[in-house]
C-alpha cells in the first residue's frame, strides 16, 4: 500500500507595494488568498494583510537568517507561506538575504514583484522623474559624491532624522543648495502629504513628517504643482462621517475615497425583526395565494425583510409571480433587481415615499382582478403612503416588516471628534440618521459641513439646529457625494479650507 505523502509547502516573497491595496498585482492577491501563514514587514497596512483571509499573520522579527528559518520551518510542515515585503521584493537588502538563505534549501519559492514605493511616491506626488533617475536609501549610504553627481532626479528613502545629514552631505558633494526638493510621507495612502522646498531647507520641510519618507531632489521636483493629482482632489484630507444603519455604505465610501476623503462609518440605527412574526408570515402566505395585486417596497430593508421570510419558508423569486412591484427610489429598485426581478413602477419623485402616489394607478374593478396592496415597511414609517393608496381605492395591508432601533453610542474618540470638529463633513441619508446620531453622539461641530440626501432629511437637520450646506437636486448617493465635492472645491478656491492635518505615523 502506498502511503499518502504530506503536501509540500512553499514560500512566496510578495511585494506589497507602497501601501495602497489597489496597487497590488493580481498575482500578489492570489498568493495572499492561498496563504496559511503571512510573515509581514511592520509597515505593510492591515488592509493588505487582511486579504489573506484566515491566514495566520506574524511580523518578520530578527535578522534575515532568523526570518528565513521561520519561513522554512512553516513550509516544511506543509504550509503555504507568504513573506510580505513593503514595496518591491528585490530592492530590500535584508529580504535579499532571506531569499538567499531559502535558496540554499530544497524548499520551493517564488518572487512576486511589487510596485516600488519610491517611484510610486513620485507618481502620486506628481513628480515626472523621467527615464533617468537615481534611487538611494540614505540609511545605508556612505559615499555621497557619486549620488550627488548622478544625472536626473534623485529619489531618496529616509526618515526625518536623516534629512539634515543627507542634505549636508549632498551639498558638500557639490549639489547646489537651491536645488528644488520635495518630501512625501504616507505615499499612495489617503493621508499622503507632500511638502516642497529646496535642498537647503530639506530638514525644515520634513522635520514634522513621520514614518518612512520619500525625498525627490532635482529640477523635476519643481514641476509638481502642474502634475499633482492625488493631493489636489476636491475632498483630499477630509475626514467624513457616515451615520448609517448596519447595512454597508460601500457605494458612499468608494465615491468619497475617489475624491480623496477618508470615511468613518458610525452605526446609528439597528434593523431588527418585528416583535411578532405573525403579520409577515400572513403577508408571505398571501403573496403565494394570490391575495395581492401590488407589493410596494419603500426601502432596501423592506426588500431584505421579505426575502428573508421567503428563505425561511423555502421560497424564491417565483413567489412574486402575478404580483406587480412598485419601488419608491433607485436604491430600492436596485435591491429588487438584485433578486432577478424588474420593478413594474418606480417613482419619478424620489424625495420621499409619498412621491409614488402621483404615478400609482387607481383601483379599477373591471381591470384589476384583486384590490389589495401589500406595504411592508418600518415600524416608524408615516401613514401618508398607505392613506394615499386607500384614497385610490385600494385595500392596503400595512405590515411591519422590520423595526429600527437606536444603535449603541460610538467609541469616545469618535464622539469627541464629532463634537469638536474632527470631521470636515457629515453625510446624512435619512431623518432617522440625524435624530439618532445626535441622540447617541451629540451634534456635529458648527464648522463641520453637513450634507443631506433629500429635503426631509435636511428639514430634520435644521430642526436640530444644524446648518445644511449640501443638498443634491436628486436624492441619490452619487449626486450627494458629487455635490459635496463641488462644495469643497468652491471652499478651496475661496481659500476657506483650513490647513491640512498633521500626517500621522503609518502603522
N, C-alpha and C positions, 0 to 999 in steps of 0.2 A: 504494500500500500504506500502510495506517495504522500508524504506529509505536506500540508499546505504551508508555504513559506510566508513569513510576515512581509507585508508590503514594504518596499524600501522607501525611506524618507528622502527628502531633497531640500535644498536651500535655494531661495530666490533672493538675490540682492536687488532691492527695488528702490528706484529713485522716487522720492515723494514730491519732488518739485519744490517751488518756493513757498508753498503754503496754501494756495487756493486749490481746493479739491477738484475744481473744474479743469485744472491743468494736468491732472494725472493722465497717463496714457491708458488706452483700453487694456493693454497687456498688464499694466500695474493693477488696475481694478480687478481683473480676473485672478491675478495672483493673490491679492488680499482676500477675495471671496473664497478661495480654496484653502486658505491658511489654517493650520491648527495652532500655531504659535507665531506671534509677531514680536520681534525684538526691535525697538524703535529708538531713533535719536530723540533726545528730550524736547527739541523744538519743533517736532512734527505735530501739527494741530490734531486735536482729538477727533475732529470731523473726518480726518483721513484714516486714523486707526479704527474708527467705528465702522469703516467699510469692511473690516474683517469679520463682522457678524459676531459669532460666538467664540472666535479665536481668543486664546489667552494672550494678553498684552503685557510685556515687561520691558523696562528700559535697558538699553545697552550700557552695561556697567563694567568698568575696569579697563585694563589695557587691551589692545587688539587681540592678543593671544587668549585672554580670558573670554572675550566675546565670542571668538571663533570656537573655543572649547564648548561654550553654552550652545551655540548653533549646532555643532557636530553631535553633541550628546542627544539633543532633541531629534535630529534627523536619523541617528542610528536606531532610535526607538520607534521609527516609522512615521514620525510627524512630518507634515509639510510646513516648513519654516520660512517666514518672510523676514529678512533683515531690512527694515525700512530706514532709508537714509535721506536726510534733508538735502534737497537739491538733486544733483546728479550723482551717480554712484562712484564713478572712477575719477572724480575730482576731489575726493576727500582722502588724504594720505592715510589716516588711521583705518578707514574702511578698505583701502587697497591692501593693507597688511592683513586684515581679516580674511579677505578673499585669497590671498597668497597662502595663508595658513590652511584654509579649507581645501585649496587646490592640491596640497601635499597629501591629502587623504583620498579615499576612494569614494567619498560622498559626492553624489551628483549635485551640481549647482548651475545656476543661470544668472545672468545680469540683465535687469530691465532698466534701461536708461530713464532718467527723469529730466524735466526741464531745468536748466541751470538757474539757480537763484540769482546769480549775478546779472546775467543778460535779461532775465525776466524782470528784474527790478528796473533796469534801464528802459525796457519796453513799456512798463506800466507807469514810469515817470515821464515818458515822452522824450527820451534822450536817444537820438539817432546815432548810435555808436559806429555804424558802418561795418565794412568787412575787415578793417584794420583796427584792432584794439588789443589791449593787454589786460590780463586778469591776474591779480595777485592777492594773497592773504597777508595782511600786514602783521598778523600774529606770528607768522613763521618766516618773514622776510628779513634778511640781514644785509644784503648788498643792494642798496637803493639806486646806485648810479645807472645800471642798465635799464632799470624800470623808469627812472626819470627821463632817460633819453629815448625811450621806445616811441615809435610813431603812433598816431591815432589817439583815441580816447583811453585813458587809464581807469580801470574799474577795480576798486579795492574792497575786500571784505574786512570788516573791522568792528570794533566796539568803541563806545565813546571814549574810553580811557586810552585808546591807542591813537586818537586823531592828532593830538598835539605833537607827539613824537614823529608820526608819519609825515605830517606837514613840514616839520622842521628838517627831516631827513631829505625829503624831496627838494626843498628849497636849497639846501646845502649841496645837493647833487646837480643843481643847475636849472630846476624848473622855476619859472617866473612866479613870484608871489601873487601877481594879479590874474593868474590863470583861472578861468571860471571853474567852479566846483559845485556839486550838489550832494546832499546826503539823504538817503532814503531808508526808512525803517518800516518794518511790517509789510514788506513788499508783497503785492498782489492781494492783500487782505483788505477788508473794509476799513481797517484802521491805518492803512498806509499813510505816511506823511513824508513829503519831500521838502527840504529846505535848501535854498540857493545861496551861494556866496562865492568866495574865491579861495585859493589855496591859503592865503594869509589869514582868512577868517574861519578856516575849516574847524578848528577846535571850538570856536564860539558858536557856530551854527549847529554843531552836532552834540554839544555838551548835554542838552536836556533830552536827547533821544535815547531810548532804552532798547535793549536787545541787540540782535545782530544788525549791523548797518552795512549798506552798500554805498560806496563813495564813487562818484563819477568826476573825473578831472580832465579838462580839455575844452577846446572851443565848442564841441558839440553839446556840452552841458548848458551852454548859454542859449541853445535853441529850444530848450524845454518848454518855454512859455507858448510856443507855436504848436507843439505836438502833444502837450499834456492832455490826456483824455480820461484817465481813471479818476484823478482827483478833481476834475472840473465838472463832473456830473452834478446835476441840479441838487440832489439830496446828499451829496458826499459829506461824510462826517456826522450826519444826523442820526440820532437815536430815536426811533419811532415806536411808540407804544401801541399795541393792538389789543384792546379789550375784546374778548371773544367768548364764544361758547366753547365747549370741549371739542367741537369739530375743528379740524385743522384749517388754518388760514393760509394754506400753501400758496395760493394764487397771489394773495396780497404780499406775502413775504418775498416771493420771487420777483414781483414787479418793483418793490421797494429796493431790493438788492440790486436790481438792474439800474436803478437811478442813484446807487451809491450809499443807501442808508443801511443801518443795522436795525434789526427788529427785536422787540421784546414782547412775546405773547403772554398776556395775563388772562387766564380764565375768569370770567365774571359771572357766567351763567352755567349751571349744570343742567343737562337734559336728563330727565328721569321718566320712567314709565308711569302711566296713570296709577292712582292708588288702588283702583279695582279694574281688572281686565275685562269685565263683562261687556261694557259698551263696545270696545274694539272687537271683541270676539263676535258679537252680533253683527257688527258692520261688515266684517270679513265674510261671515256666512251670507249676509245679504248680497255682497258682490257676487259670490258664487251662484246664488239662487236667482240672480237677475232682478233684484229688488230696485236697483238704481239705474237711472238714465245717465247721470253725470257723477263724477267724483272731482272735487275741486281741491287742488293742492295749494296751500298758502306758504309753504316753506320747504326747504330741503329736509328738515326734521320730520315734517309730516309724511313725506315720501318714505323716509327711512323707517318711520314707525309702522306704516302699513306693510312695508316689505318685510320687516322683522316678524310681523304677525303671519304673513304668508309663509315664511320659512318655518315658523313654529308649527304650522299646520301642514307642511309638506306641499305648499302651493308654489306656483311660479307665475310668470307674466301672463299665462293663458287665462288666469282668473279675471283679468281685465277685459276679456273678450265680450264685446257687445256694450261695453261701458265707454262713454265719451269722457275725455280727460281735459280739464282746464287747469292752467297754471298762472300764478299771479306775476311771475317775473322770470328773467332769463336763467337765474341760478336754479330755481325750482324746475324749470323746463329741462335744464341740463341733467338734473338728478333723475328725472323721469326717463330721459333719453338714455342714460347710463344703464337702465334696466331693459333696454331694447324696445322702448315704446315711444311713439311720437305723439305729442300732445295735440288734441284737436283744436284747442283755443288757448292763446297766450295773450295776456293783457297788453294793450298798447300804452297803458298808463300805469307804469310800474312803481310810482312813488309810494303807493300803499295798496293793500289788498282790495280795497273798495273800488279801485280803478277798473277792476274786471267787470263791474256791473254795467259799464257803458256798452260792452260788447256781448254780454251774456244774453242769450235768446229768452224770450218769454215762453212759458209753457203753452203748448197748443195741443188740445186734447184730440185733434184729428191726426196730427203728425207725430206726436210723441207717445210711444206705447206705454211709457212709465213716467210718473210725475214726481219722482223722488231724486234728491241730490244728496250725496254723502259729502260732508265737510269735516274731514279730520284735521285738527289743529291743536294749538297750545291751550293750556288751561286759562291763560291770561288774555287770550285774544278778545278783541272787541266784538260786539254784536252787529256791527254795521253791515258786513258782507252777508251774514245769514238773514238779516232783516230785508236787505235788498233783493235777495233771491226769492224770499217769500212774496214780496210785492210783485214779482214777475210770475207768480202763480205756482211756484214750485214748493213741494213739501221738502223740508230740509232736516236731515239727521245731523245735528251739530254735535260731533263726537270729540271728546278729549283724547287726542292721540298721544300726547306727551305733556309732562309738566316741566316748567322752567323754575329752577330754584337758584338762589344766590350762592355763588361759589365761596370757598374759604378765602380769607384775605391773602394777598401775595406776601412774599417774604419782606421783612423790614427794610432792606436796602431798596427794594422796588417802591415801597410806599414812600420812602424818604425822597427818592428821585422824582416821583410823581408830584409831590408837594413843593419841592424846591427848584423845579425847572430842569431836572436832569434829563428830561426828554424834550427834544426840539419839536416834536409833533405827536398828536394822538389821533387815531383814526377810529371814529365811532361808526358802526354799521347798523345800529338799531337803537331805539329809545331805551330798551332794557339794558344795553351795554352802558349807556350813560348813567342810568339810575344805579345800576349795580356797581359800577366802578367807583362812583362817588361814595356809595354805601360801604364798600369793603376797603377802599384805599384813600378816600378823600378827593377833593377837587384838584385837577391839574393846575399847575402854576400859571399865572397870568401871561408869562412870556411863551408858554407852550402853544404852538399853532394847533388849532382844533379843526379837524376835517370831519364832515358828517356826510353820510351816504345819501340821505334824502331829506325832504322838508320836515317830516315828522321827527326824525332824529335831531335835526337842527333845532326844531321848536323845543324839544325836551332839553337839549343842551343849554339853550337860552334861559329856560325856566330854572335851571340850576346855576345861573349866573355866569355861564361860560360865553366867551366871545367866539362866534363861529367865523373862521377865516376862510374855509374852503368848503364849497358845496357844488358838486358837479351838476351839469344840466341833466344827465341821465343817472339814475340811482343804481349805478353798476360799479363794481370794484375797480375795473381798469380805468373807468372815467374818473373816479375819485383819486386814484394814485397819480394819474396824469395831471389832474388839476392841482394836486399838492405839489408836484414837481414844478409846474408852471409858477405857482405862488412862490416857491423857494427861489426860483430863478429871478423873479422880479425883486425879491428881497436882496438877492446877491448883487443885482445890477444897481440897486439903490444904495448899496453899502450898508444895509440894515442888518446883516448877519453878524453874529458875534464871532470872535476869533475861534479857530479850531481848538478842540480839547487837547490836552497833553496826551500824546500817544502812549498807551500802556505797554508794559513789557509783554512780549509774546510768551505764552506758556504752552 
